Structures are given as C-alpha cells and as structure tokens.
Amino acid sequence: MKNYKETKAAVKQLVLSKGLNNILGGDLVRLYDQGHNVTNVQNAISYFRYSPQTAKYRV
C-alpha cells in the first residue's frame, strides 16, 4: 500500500502527462493496480482540481 505522498506524486505525473480533465477510468485502475489506495487517489485528484496552489495545472 502506497502512502498519500507517493499517490499525490503519481497523480501529479498523470496530470502533467494527460491533463487534469483527460484522466480516464483506465488511468485510475492502473494507479489502483500499482497499490495506491482509492481514497488517496481521489483526494489527490481533488487537490489538483481545487487547491489554489495547483491552479497552474488547471488549464
């Protein structure tokens, strides 16, 4: 099981490569298969979607 910090880093790489609005269910399944917790993945996506510190990723 990966911790939240590792999950957030993996989601960040996904956001940088695909864009926040282009993440598909298959991408999430790959993260889950890598050992990332479903709740942590969803929280990390919400962080990149709503946090003022991550506004530069929302284009």
FENGILIN-V537991 format. One record per residue. N is the residue number from 1. PSI is psi as a letter, one per 30 degrees, with the letter a starting at -180 (none if undefined). OMEGA is omega in whole degrees, -180 to 180 (NA if undefined). Layout:
n->N psi->PSI omega->OMEGA
n->N psi->PSI omega->OMEGA
This chain:
n->1 psi->k omega->179
n->2 psi->l omega->177
n->3 psi->l omega->-175
n->4 psi->e omega->-179
n->5 psi->e omega->178
n->6 psi->e omega->179
n->7 psi->e omega->180
n->8 psi->e omega->178
n->9 psi->e omega->179
n->10 psi->e omega->178
n->11 psi->e omega->178
n->12 psi->e omega->178
n->13 psi->e omega->178
n->14 psi->e omega->179
n->15 psi->e omega->-180
n->16 psi->e omega->-176
n->17 psi->e omega->-175
n->18 psi->f omega->-173
n->19 psi->k omega->-175
n->20 psi->e omega->-176
n->21 psi->g omega->-178
n->22 psi->g omega->178
n->23 psi->k omega->-177
n->24 psi->l omega->179
n->25 psi->e omega->178
n->26 psi->e omega->177
n->27 psi->e omega->179
n->28 psi->e omega->179
n->29 psi->e omega->177
n->30 psi->e omega->177
n->31 psi->e omega->179
n->32 psi->e omega->180
n->33 psi->f omega->178
n->34 psi->f omega->177
n->35 psi->g omega->178
n->36 psi->k omega->180
n->37 psi->k omega->-178
n->38 psi->e omega->-179
n->39 psi->e omega->180
n->40 psi->e omega->178
n->41 psi->e omega->-179
n->42 psi->e omega->178
n->43 psi->e omega->179
n->44 psi->e omega->177
n->45 psi->e omega->177
n->46 psi->e omega->177
n->47 psi->e omega->-179
n->48 psi->f omega->-179
n->49 psi->e omega->-169
n->50 psi->f omega->-175
n->51 psi->k omega->177
n->52 psi->f omega->-180
n->53 psi->f omega->-177
n->54 psi->g omega->-178
n->55 psi->e omega->-178
n->56 psi->f omega->179
n->57 psi->f omega->-178
n->58 psi->j omega->-178
n->59 psi->none omega->NA
